Amino acid sequence: MQDIYSKINRRISQWISCASSNRDFALSHNIDEKTVRRILTGEYKISIRTLEKICEARNLPLSEFFKRIEKD
């Protein structure tokens, strides 16, 4: 069974791949580009605050995000 961080990173990595660049994703989601690169490694344990920033930028409540990754 996948751990929760793997599920989170996989979902956010999908979103990053749709951006024109890592920098573009970072700027549009109010996070550091270094954080984007760390997420893409698949081993990053994202903080709730960083996840909250990403979800806010996408107009997605955290509760909905977790419902979506639970289905993965």
Contact map, one row per residue, 1 for C-alpha under 8 A:
111000000000000000000000000000000000000000000000000000000000000000000000
111101100000000000000000000000000000000000000000000000000000000000000000
111111100000000000000000000000000000000000000000000000000000000000000000
011111110000000000000000000000000000000000000000000000000000000000000000
001111111000000000000000000000000000000000111100000000000000000000000000
011111111100000000000000000000000000000001100000000000000000000000000000
011111111110000000000000000000000000000000000000000000000000000000001001
000111111111000000000000000000000000000000000000000000000000000000001000
000011111111100000000000000000000000001101110100000000000000000000000000
000001111111110000000000000000000000000001000000000000000000000000000000
000000111111111000000000000000000000000000000000000000000000000000001000
000000011111111100000000000000000000001000000000000000000000000000000000
000000001111111110000000000000000000001100000000000000000000000000000000
000000000111111111000000000000000000000000000000000000000000000000000000
000000000011111111100000000000000000000000000000000000000000000000000000
000000000001111111101100100000000001000000000000000000000000000000000000
000000000000111111111000000000000000000000000000000000000000000000000000
000000000000011111110000000000000000000000000000000000000000000000000000
000000000000001111111101100000000000000000000000000000000000000000000000
000000000000000011111101100000000000000000000000000000000000000000000000
000000000000000110111111100000000000000000000000000000000000000000000000
000000000000000100111111110000001001100000000000000000000000000000000000
000000000000000000001111111000001000000000000000000000000000000000000000
000000000000000000111111111100000000000000000000000000000000000000000000
000000000000000100111111111110001001000000000000000000000000000000000000
000000000000000000000111111111111011000000000000000000000000000000000000
000000000000000000000011111111111000000000000000000000000000000000000000
000000000000000000000001111111000000000000000000000000001000000000000000
000000000000000000000000111111100000000000000000000011011100000000000000
000000000000000000000000011111110000000000000000000011001000000000000000
000000000000000000000000011011111011000000000000010011000000000000000000
000000000000000000000000011001111111000000000000000000000000000000000000
000000000000000000000110111000111111100000000000000000000000000000000000
000000000000000000000000000000011111110000000000000000000000000000000000
000000000000000000000000010000111111111000000000000000000000000000000000
000000000000000100000100110000111111111100000000000000000000000000000000
000000000000000000000100000000001111111110000000000000000000000000000000
000000000000000000000000000000000111111111110000000000000000000000000000
000000001001100000000000000000000011111111110100000000000000000000000000
000000001000100000000000000000000001111111100000000000000000000000000000
000000000000000000000000000000000000111111110000000000000000000000000000
000001001100000000000000000000000000011111110000000000000000000000000000
000011001000000000000000000000000000011111111000000000000000000000000000
000010001000000000000000000000000000011011111100000000000000000000000000
000010000000000000000000000000000000000000111110000000000000000000000000
000010001000000000000000000000000000001000011111011000000000000000000000
000000000000000000000000000000000000000000001111111000000000000000000000
000000000000000000000000000000000000000000000111111100000000000000000000
000000000000000000000000000000000000000000000011111110000000000000000000
000000000000000000000000000000100000000000000111111111000000000000000000
000000000000000000000000000000000000000000000111111111100000010000000000
000000000000000000000000000000000000000000000001111111110000010000000000
000000000000000000000000000011100000000000000000111111111000000000000000
000000000000000000000000000011100000000000000000011111111100000000000000
000000000000000000000000000000000000000000000000001111111111110010000000
000000000000000000000000000010000000000000000000000111111111100000000000
000000000000000000000000000111000000000000000000000011111111000000000000
000000000000000000000000000010000000000000000000000001111111000000000000
000000000000000000000000000000000000000000000000000000111111100000000000
000000000000000000000000000000000000000000000000000000111111110110000000
000000000000000000000000000000000000000000000000000000110011111110000000
000000000000000000000000000000000000000000000000001100100001111111000000
000000000000000000000000000000000000000000000000000000000000111111100000
000000000000000000000000000000000000000000000000000000000001111111110000
000000000000000000000000000000000000000000000000000000100001111111111000
000000000000000000000000000000000000000000000000000000000000011111111100
000000000000000000000000000000000000000000000000000000000000001111111110
000000000000000000000000000000000000000000000000000000000000000111111111
000000110010000000000000000000000000000000000000000000000000000011111111
000000000000000000000000000000000000000000000000000000000000000001111111
000000000000000000000000000000000000000000000000000000000000000000111111
000000100000000000000000000000000000000000000000000000000000000000011111
